[in-house]
Amino acid sequence: MKFLTMVKTLNPEVAIHPPVELMQAIMQLGMEAGAKMTETGGMALAGTVTKKKDQIITDGPFAEAKEMVGGYAVYELETDAEIVNWTQRFVELHRKHWPEWDGEVTILHLQQFNMAG
């Protein structure tokens, strides 16, 4: 099964410069995940497009955001329990190395569709 995790910082005023120790610990966790983590990267909120009733509402591009989407990772795993474990370990690294950070990680189960007719 394929999963996507998205990290959101709830207090962006402290998220400007993550501690070096945290980044090193995250890199170590990624090396431990090996081929189970198929992709990772950073993200920045650029805008939204919303369809509501008969209207399409575009908001953005944003110069600043009230909350900050920090990054993502894609995992190829066998069970839901595995993604919860990897995500808990990732958040634990933040608790240990960056206690003033407040945030959340959303876990999405990716379902692929065959668009080739």
N, C-alpha and C positions, 0 to 999 in steps of 0.2 A: 504494500500500500504506500501511496505517496502522500506526504504531509508538507504543509507550508506553515512555518511559524513566523509571526510578525511581532517585532518589539516596538512598543510604544512607551515613550517617556512622558510621564504625567506632570513633571516639574522641569520644563526645558531650561529654566534658568541655571540649573546645576549640570545640565547635560552638555555643556560646551566642550569640556575637555575631560573625557573619561580617564581614570587613573591608568597609568602604564601597567600596573600589576593586574588590573582587570583585563586589559586587552591581551596580555600574555597568557592569563588563565583561560580566556576564551579561545585563543589560538591552540592551546594545549587540548582543550575539550574537543575542538574541531579535528585535531590530529587523532585523538582517541576514537572519534566517530568514524574516521576514515571514509570508506566508500558508502557508508550509510547516509552521510551528508553529501548530497549530490551538487548543491549550489548554495552560495551564501553571498551576501552583499549588503550595502547600505541603501537607504531610501530617504527621500525628502518629499514631503507633501507638496504637490504642485497645484492641485485644484480639484474640484469636483464638478460633475455634470449630473444633475438630478432630473428625472422625469416625474412630475407630480400632476395628476389629472391630465389636462391637455397642454401643460407647459413644460418646457425644458429650461432648466435654470443652471447657468454656468457660474461657478464661484472660483475665482483664481485667475491667473496664477498668483500664488501667495508670496509675499516678500518675507513674512514672518508667520509662525503658527503658534497657537496657544498650546497645542500638544505636538510632540515631535515623534514621527515614526522613524526609529533608528536603524532598523535593519531587518533582514529576513534570512531564513535558511530553508532549504528543501531537503527532506529526508526520504529515503526509501527504506521502509521498515515492515516488519511482519505483523505487528499488533498495535492497537491503540495505547496499550500500557507502555510500550517502548517510547512513543513520542512524548507521553506525559513525563516519563523518567528523564529523557534528555532535556526537556524544557525545564523541569524542576531543577536539574543540575545547573543549567544556564542561569536561572534566576538566583540560585544559591550563590553563584560566583559574584553576582551584583551585590547581594546582601553582605557577603564577606569583604569584598574589595572596594565597595562604593556605597556605604550604608545610607548616605543622604539621597541616593537615587530612589525615586518612586516610579514604578512603571508596571506594565503588564505585557504578557506575551500571549497573543492569540494563536490558537492552533486550528488549522483548517485541513480537512481531509480532502485531497484533490481527487477529482473524478474526471477522467479524460473521456472525451467524446470523439468518435470517428467522424470527421467532417468531409471525408473523401467519398461521400455518397454511398 
